[in-house]
Amino acid sequence: MNKIRLDHELPECIASWGWKYHHIGIPTNEQKENERYLPEFKTYVSGFDSNPFGIEWMRFEQDSKVQELIQTVPHIAFEVKDLDWELKNRGLNVISHPGSPADGIRDAMIEYNGALVQLFEFEKNK
């Protein structure tokens, strides 16, 4: 039986597993100030580098190959120490297998009850 989390308790992934909050990604159709274009994803991102809460806006071109769920549902992202271990040992529903969106970074996207969660592993942690 799963333990019921009380209001003052942190989620299990933070309290027990050691995951660290990184950002929340919110899809939008609106052009935002200071967008940065990611040509490999045909996506514009903004806010990540300047928002004190880790909010990142994502605007996708119509022909973006990014999965529709990622283009339409907000996601929360966590930093993990060992991405491969987390994906193998936690029984997660991986919908976007490990890749490298930038130098020194690996990530994957999982789905849990219709919600999206992105996991990041940074080379600095190795």
C-alpha positions as CSV (number, residue, x, y, z in Angstrom):
1,M,0.0,0.0,0.0
2,N,1.3,3.5,-0.9
3,K,1.9,5.9,1.9
4,I,-0.4,8.9,1.8
5,R,1.6,12.1,1.7
6,L,0.6,14.8,4.2
7,D,0.3,18.4,3.2
8,H,3.6,19.5,4.7
9,E,5.6,16.6,3.2
10,L,7.7,16.8,0.1
11,P,6.9,14.4,-2.8
12,E,8.7,11.1,-2.6
13,C,10.9,11.8,-5.6
14,I,12.5,14.7,-3.7
15,A,12.3,13.4,-0.1
16,S,13.4,9.9,-0.7
17,W,14.9,9.6,-4.2
18,G,17.0,12.7,-4.1
19,W,15.6,14.4,-7.3
20,K,16.0,18.2,-7.4
21,Y,13.5,20.5,-9.0
22,H,14.9,22.1,-12.2
23,H,12.0,23.8,-14.0
24,I,8.5,23.7,-15.3
25,G,8.0,23.8,-19.1
26,I,4.7,25.4,-20.4
27,P,3.7,25.1,-24.0
28,T,2.4,28.3,-25.5
29,N,1.3,29.6,-28.9
30,E,2.2,33.2,-28.0
31,Q,5.5,34.7,-29.0
32,K,7.4,35.6,-25.8
33,E,10.2,38.2,-25.2
34,N,13.8,37.0,-25.6
35,E,12.9,33.7,-27.3
36,R,15.8,31.4,-28.2
37,Y,15.3,29.1,-31.2
38,L,16.2,25.4,-31.0
39,P,16.4,24.4,-34.7
40,E,16.8,20.6,-34.0
41,F,13.4,20.7,-32.3
42,K,11.8,23.6,-34.3
43,T,11.0,25.1,-30.9
44,Y,11.3,28.5,-29.3
45,V,12.1,28.7,-25.6
46,S,12.1,31.6,-23.3
47,G,12.1,32.5,-19.6
48,F,14.3,29.7,-18.4
49,D,17.5,31.8,-17.9
50,S,15.7,34.8,-16.3
51,N,12.7,33.5,-14.4
52,P,13.3,33.2,-10.6
53,F,10.9,30.2,-10.4
54,G,12.3,28.1,-13.2
55,I,9.4,28.7,-15.6
56,E,10.2,28.0,-19.3
57,W,7.8,28.8,-22.1
58,M,8.0,26.6,-25.2
59,R,6.5,27.6,-28.6
60,F,6.6,24.9,-31.3
61,E,6.6,25.4,-35.1
62,Q,3.7,23.6,-36.8
63,D,6.1,21.0,-38.4
64,S,8.0,20.3,-35.2
65,K,8.7,16.6,-34.7
66,V,8.5,16.9,-30.9
67,Q,5.8,14.5,-29.6
68,E,2.3,16.1,-29.5
69,L,2.0,15.4,-25.7
70,I,5.1,17.4,-25.1
71,Q,3.8,20.2,-27.3
72,T,0.5,20.4,-25.5
73,V,0.9,19.4,-21.8
74,P,3.1,21.3,-19.3
75,H,5.9,19.3,-17.8
76,I,8.0,19.5,-14.6
77,A,11.7,18.8,-14.8
78,F,14.0,17.3,-12.1
79,E,17.8,16.9,-12.0
80,V,18.9,13.3,-11.2
81,K,22.4,12.0,-10.5
82,D,22.1,8.9,-12.8
83,L,19.5,9.1,-15.5
84,D,20.0,5.5,-16.7
85,W,19.6,4.1,-13.2
86,E,16.4,6.1,-12.6
87,L,14.9,4.9,-15.9
88,K,15.8,1.3,-15.3
89,N,15.0,0.9,-11.6
90,R,11.9,3.0,-11.0
91,G,9.5,1.4,-13.4
92,L,8.9,4.7,-15.2
93,N,6.9,5.1,-18.4
94,V,9.5,6.5,-20.8
95,I,8.0,8.4,-23.7
96,S,11.2,10.1,-24.9
97,H,14.4,8.1,-24.5
98,P,17.6,9.6,-23.3
99,G,19.1,12.2,-25.6
100,S,21.4,15.2,-25.3
101,P,19.7,18.6,-25.8
102,A,23.1,20.4,-25.2
103,D,26.7,19.7,-24.3
104,G,27.1,18.1,-20.9
105,I,23.4,17.3,-20.5
106,R,21.3,14.1,-21.0
107,D,17.5,14.0,-20.6
108,A,14.5,11.8,-21.0
109,M,10.8,12.4,-20.7
110,I,8.4,10.2,-18.8
111,E,4.6,10.1,-18.5
112,Y,2.8,9.5,-15.2
113,N,-1.0,9.5,-15.1
114,G,-1.1,11.8,-18.1
115,A,1.4,14.2,-16.6
116,L,4.9,14.8,-18.1
117,V,8.1,14.7,-16.2
118,Q,11.5,15.5,-17.7
119,L,14.6,14.1,-16.1
120,F,18.0,15.7,-16.5
121,E,21.5,14.4,-15.8
122,F,24.3,16.9,-15.9
123,E,27.9,15.9,-16.7
124,K,29.1,17.8,-13.6
125,N,27.4,15.2,-11.4
126,K,29.6,12.4,-12.8
